[in-house]
């Protein structure tokens, strides 16, 4: 088979596929060029940079060669999934591979906010010894509210509980909690009012999950964490809440626009920011590569 890895692919996985006689092309194409190139491949592997929209899918379907679109990661909002499936092209992701990596990043950001690690690191580099400015708080004993408890959300919950945090969460109305669930299911309003830290773990939505209305319901001095998808927190309203003190700090790995141009947000002293690195660990990339290879080989064996 011919496989196009438009956003790159883990080296060992590429070598594995090549050793089995498949051709792997690692090349990013802009949408107009991708529309032409995709006609010549059996599998398209993407990460978050490549957007697979209707015109590209139409071109692939017309050529009749593309069988599978794979997203190396969890979210598939950069692919028109239903449309591709209507055209007979299968779409899959790698949902298990990055759970631990994203969960650890979310917890790491909580530590940064609680102990001022993010800003103290910057001021120390500027030669400032602002010890008296950085009296933080402990995570132990605090309430963590999770918006979404899929694989990643539950991984965060387990790690937070091990640190002595009380974990509550809210989910879709149709969600049925496990009988032995150690964490407490609450309404969204209850979570907003009770949580000291809120971490979001859900797919991209049509509108922010935390906007002006939700920010008004938050406990004073809450910390917000988003390692899921940009746009789940209204950035303009978040800046207002940070400036007023309603939100004590925000940790963001994802943004409404990426790379973000919102300088007022990413340079804010109360923001711990990273450039969408949730799944960027050697271990997670290895697991993603293994899942991708397994799914590709299912087409031939």
N, C-alpha and C positions, 0 to 999 in steps of 0.2 A: 504494500500500500504506500501511497504518498501522503505524508502527514505534514501539515503546515502549523508550526508553533509560532504564532504571530507575536507573542509576547515573551518568547523564550521558553526554555524547559530545562529541568534539572539534568545535569550532565550525565549522570549514571543512567537515567531513564532513556535519554537519547541514544546512548551507547547500547543499551539493552535492545531497543527497537531496531537499531541498525544491525546488530549481531544476528537478528532473526530475519534479515533481508529486507526490511522496510526502509524507505527513504524519509528522512526527517529534514525539513527545511525550516531553519530558525530565521525568520525575516518579518519585520513589521511593515505593513502596507497601509497607506492612507485609504479611507473608504472607497474612493473611486478606483484605485488600483486593486484593492482587495476584491472588489466586485468582479474583476477580470481574473485575478489569480486563483480565486477560490474554485473556479470551474475545473481546475487541474488537480484537485486533491480529493482524497477519500475521507480524510479527517481534518478538522480545524480545531486546534487547541488554543485557547485564549486565557488571559488572566483578566485584569480589570481595564487595561488600556484600550484594547480592541473592542469596538462596539459592533455587534452583529445585528443589523437592522434589516427591515424588509427588502430593500433593494439588493443587498448582498445575498440574502436568502433566496430571492427570486432568481438571481443569476445562477446560484448553485443548483437550484431545483431544475432550472431550464437545461443546464448541462447534464444533470442526472447522475453525477459522480459522487458528490458529497453524501456520506452516510451518517456522519456523527459530528456534532459540535460539543467539545468538552471545555468546561470552565475549571481551570485549576484553582480551586478555592470554594467558598461557600455560596455567596450570592450570585444570582444569574440575571440581575437586573440590567446588565449590559448586553443581553441577548433577548431577542423577541422569541421567547420559548414557544408559546402557543402557535405562533405563525410558522415557525420552523417545523413543528410537529405536524401541522396541517399539510405541509409540503412533503411530508415523509422523511424528514431529517430528524434523527434522534438527538436529544440534548441531555447531557448529564453534567454533574459537578463532582467535587470531592469533599463531601460534607464532614467526614470524620477526621481528615488529616490535620487540620489547623486548630482544633478546639483547644488543646492545651496551650498552644502558643498565644492565641488571642486572650484566653483566660488569664494567663500569667501577665500579659501586657496590661490588662485592665487592673489587676491587683497592683502591679508596679506603679501605675498612674495614681492609684489611691494613696499609696505610700508617699509619692512625690507631693501630692496636694496636702496630705495630712502633716507632713514634716517640712514643707517648703523646700524640698530637695531641688525642684525645678528652677526656682528663682535664686536660691542660695548659691547654686552652682554658677549662675551667671554673675551675681554680684561678687563672689569670690574671685572670679576671673578678672573682674574690674578692680581688684585690689581692695575691696570693701569687706570689713569684718562686722557684719550686721547681726551679731549674735542675739542681741536683745529684741530684734524684730521678728525672730523666727521661733517663737514658742508655739509648738504645734499641738496636735492631739493624737491619741492612740486609736488605732482601728478596733482594738479589743473593746467589746461592750457596745459598740455603735451598731445602729441598724442599717443594713444594706438592703435597698429596694431594687429588685431586678425587673425590668420591663422586658419580658420574654425569657423563658427557661427551656430553650432547645438545648442542643448538645453544648454549645458554648456557655449559655447562661447557667446551666447546671454545673458546668466545670468551674465557673466563677463562684457559684454558691458553695461548692465543696471546699474550695480554697479559703473563702471568706470565713466559713464556719470553723475551719481549722485554726484560724487566727482569733477566734473568739467573738466573731461578729454575729449578730442576730439577723437572719435572712428572711425577708418577705418577698413576695413576687406577685406580679399580675400577668395574666395571659388572656388569650382570645376567649370570649364567652363560651365557646364550645369545648374548651379544654377541660379534661377530666384528670384531676391530680391522682398520682399513685396512692394506693391505700396506706403505704408505709412512708409517705413523703415526710422527710424531716423538716421541710420548710413550709412556711405559712402562705397560702394563697389568699390574697386580699383584692379589693377593688382598686382601680387605678387612683381614685381620689384618696383612699385610705393610704396607699403607698406614698403618694405625693405629700401627704400631711405628716407621715410618721418617719420617713427615711432620713438618715443623716448623710448617706451616700446613695446615689441612684446611678445604676449602670444599665445601659440600653443594649439589648441583644435581640434584634429582629431585622427582617428584610427592609429594603427601601419602601417607603410609603408615599402616597400621593400628597400628603401634607405633614408638617412636623408633628412628632409625637409629644414634644415639649415646646410649646409656643407661649404666647402671651398669657393665655388663659391658664395653662398648666403652671407656669412660673409663679403666678399669683397665689396658687394653692400650696406651694412648697413651704416646708419648714424654713425659718430664717437661718441663714448660714449653711445651707446644704451644699454638698459637693456633687457635681454631675460628671459622668464618664460616658463617652461614646466611642466605642471601637468597632461599631457595626457598619453603618452607612451614613454618608453625609446627607444633611437635610432632615435628619430625625430630630435635631434641635434647631430651632430658628436662631440663626447666628446674630441677627440684628437685635432681637429681643434678649438674647443671652448676654450681649455686651452691656445692655442697659442694666440687667440684673446683677452683673459683676460689678459695675460701677456703683450701684446703689448698696451693694453688700448683701442683697437678698440671697445671691449665690456666692458662697465663700471662695469657690474655685471650680474650674472646669478642666477636665482632661479630654483632649480630642485627638484621635488618630485619623479621623475622617472629616471631610469638609464638604460644603455645598458645591464648591468647585474645586477640582484637583488638577494640577497643583493650585493650592489656595492663593488668592490674591488679597485676602482679607487681612491686611497688615495690622489693623487695629485689634483684631482677634488674636492672631498668633503671636503678637508681641505683648499682649496684655500680661501684666505681672501676676495675675491670678489664673493664668492658663498654662497648663502643662501640655505641650503640643508635640506630636510625632507625625511623620509623613506617610501615613497609611502603611505601617509596618507590622500589623497584627499577626500575619502569617509568616513574617520574615525571620524564621529561625532555620538553622541547618536541618534540624530534626523534622520540622513541619514540611519543609521543601522536599525532603527525602520521601516523606509519606505521601505528599501530593503527587510526586513523580511516580511512585509505586501504584497509586490508585489510577492515575492516568494510563499507565502501561497496561494494567489489568483490564481496564475498560476497552482500550483499543484492541487488545488481543482477543477479546470476546467476539469481535467482528470476524475473526478468521479461524478461531478454534472452537 
